[in-house]
Amino acid sequence: MATIKSLNKWANRHTYLPLDLLRIAFGVFLFIQGINFMGNSEMLLELIKPLQSIVGEMAVIHYVAPAHFVGGLLIAFGLLTRWAAIAQLPILIGAVLINIVGEMQTGNFILSTVAFILCIFFIFYGSGKHSMDYRLKMER
């Protein structure tokens, strides 16, 4: 708990509007990906084909779409950002692995790697000063 408080204090001292805009854009991106996966489950099944023997298809479908959908909203609003980013980690690790194990698609590999790096960054950085977490903390 002390580590999270010290990370929050550091993030609030070093917060910049471009980082908050990056967090919002990352959340919106995840939200849109969640909508895409909900609307097109065949595409998701096609994507996870290289890892088909490792995990169950239905478990992946029922985890990926809602996690992106809800996690994207939480990250965009800056509410429970670290927890939402932690929930994205298995998905993004799987997205990177799919491109390594299966057929390499450079665009998807770069996109999933950048999303993974942003996710790791926001786990440490948190939600920043322009977020719901900060506002709720200041109302107390």
Secondary structure, 3 states (H helix, E strand, C coil): CHHHHHHHHHHHHCCCHHHHHHHHHHHHHHHHHHHHHHHCHHHHHHHCHHHCCCCCHHHHHHHHHHHHHHHHHHHHHCCCHHHHHHHHHHHHHHHHHHHHHCCCCHHHHHHHHHHHHHHHHHHHHCCCCCCHHHHHHHHC
